[in-house]
Amino acid sequence: MKGHKQHDQRIQQLLDDPDYTCSILWPGEGALGPHELQQLAQQRSNGRIALIALDATWDGARKMRSKYPPGVHMLKLPPHLALPTHSQQQQQQQQQALSAEAPPPAALRQQQQQSQ
């Protein structure tokens, strides 16, 4: 939303506010993990964090990130906290569908025993 006066002013206010430690959600090199950011925020702003999420394609996000001051921290989420990709979601749905179709082994054994 760079170029929207009201948005630009609000982001700049957050970046300048000593009561917040600002961070951009970014999975790149040199980004802090959640625990590191939390420790830094405890030292700088009594634990208060303003997290900025860039909503764009990768090229657009890189351009947006380059417009922030160099001192803004980056935060990367470990894989177990990140949202699954579309293909990962599809794979999970397929696995769930397959597991729902096949009875659990104990139930299968019971069925076989009852039929004998």
C-alpha positions in Angstrom: 0.0 0.0 0.0 3.0 2.2 -0.4 1.8 5.5 -1.8 -1.4 5.6 0.2 -0.8 8.7 2.4 -2.8 7.5 5.4 -1.1 4.0 5.3 2.4 5.4 4.8 1.9 7.8 7.8 0.6 5.0 10.1 3.5 2.7 9.2 6.0 5.5 9.8 4.4 6.2 13.1 4.8 2.6 14.1 8.4 2.5 12.9 9.2 5.6 14.9 7.4 4.6 18.1 9.8 3.5 20.8 7.0 1.6 22.5 7.0 -1.0 19.7 9.7 -3.3 18.2 8.7 -3.5 14.5 9.3 -6.5 12.4 8.4 -7.6 8.9 7.3 -11.2 8.4 10.0 -12.5 6.1 11.4 -16.0 5.6 14.8 -14.8 4.3 18.4 -15.0 5.5 19.2 -13.0 8.6 15.7 -13.0 9.8 15.1 -13.6 13.5 13.2 -16.5 14.9 10.1 -15.8 17.2 12.1 -16.4 20.4 14.9 -14.0 19.3 12.4 -11.3 18.4 10.6 -11.7 21.7 13.8 -11.3 23.6 14.7 -8.2 21.6 11.3 -6.7 22.1 11.5 -7.4 25.9 14.7 -5.3 26.0 13.6 -2.5 23.7 9.8 -2.1 24.1 8.7 -4.0 27.1 7.7 -6.9 24.9 5.5 -5.0 22.5 5.8 -6.1 18.9 4.3 -4.6 15.7 4.4 -7.3 13.0 4.1 -6.2 9.4 2.9 -8.8 6.9 3.6 -8.0 3.2 0.8 -9.2 1.1 2.1 -9.5 -2.5 3.8 -11.8 -4.9 7.4 -12.6 -4.1 8.6 -9.9 -6.5 6.2 -7.4 -5.1 7.1 -8.3 -1.5 10.8 -7.8 -2.3 10.1 -4.4 -3.7 7.9 -3.5 -0.7 10.6 -4.8 1.8 13.3 -2.7 0.1 11.3 0.5 0.9 11.5 -0.1 4.7 14.4 1.3 6.7 17.5 -1.0 7.0 17.1 -1.3 10.8 13.6 -3.0 10.6 13.9 -6.5 11.9 12.7 -9.5 9.9 10.9 -12.4 11.4 10.8 -15.9 10.0 8.5 -18.6 11.3 9.8 -22.1 11.7 8.2 -24.6 9.3 5.9 -26.1 12.0 4.3 -22.6 12.6 4.0 -21.6 8.9 0.8 -22.1 7.0 0.9 -25.0 4.6 1.2 -24.3 0.9 -1.7 -25.1 -1.4 0.0 -28.4 -2.6 0.6 -29.4 1.1 -3.0 -28.7 1.9 -4.1 -30.9 -1.0 -1.8 -33.6 0.0 -3.1 -33.5 3.6 -6.7 -33.7 2.3 -5.9 -36.7 0.2 -4.2 -38.5 3.1 -7.2 -37.7 5.4 -9.6 -39.0 2.7 -7.6 -42.2 2.3 -7.4 -42.8 6.1 -11.1 -42.2 6.4 -11.8 -44.8 3.8 -9.7 -47.6 5.3 -10.8 -48.9 8.7 -8.1 -48.9 11.4 -6.3 -52.2 11.8 -8.0 -53.1 15.1 -11.5 -52.5 13.6 -10.5 -54.6 10.6 -9.4 -57.5 12.9 -12.7 -57.3 14.8 -14.7 -57.4 11.6 -12.7 -60.5 10.4 -13.2 -62.3 13.7 -16.9 -61.6 13.8 -17.4 -62.8 10.2 -15.7 -66.2 11.1 
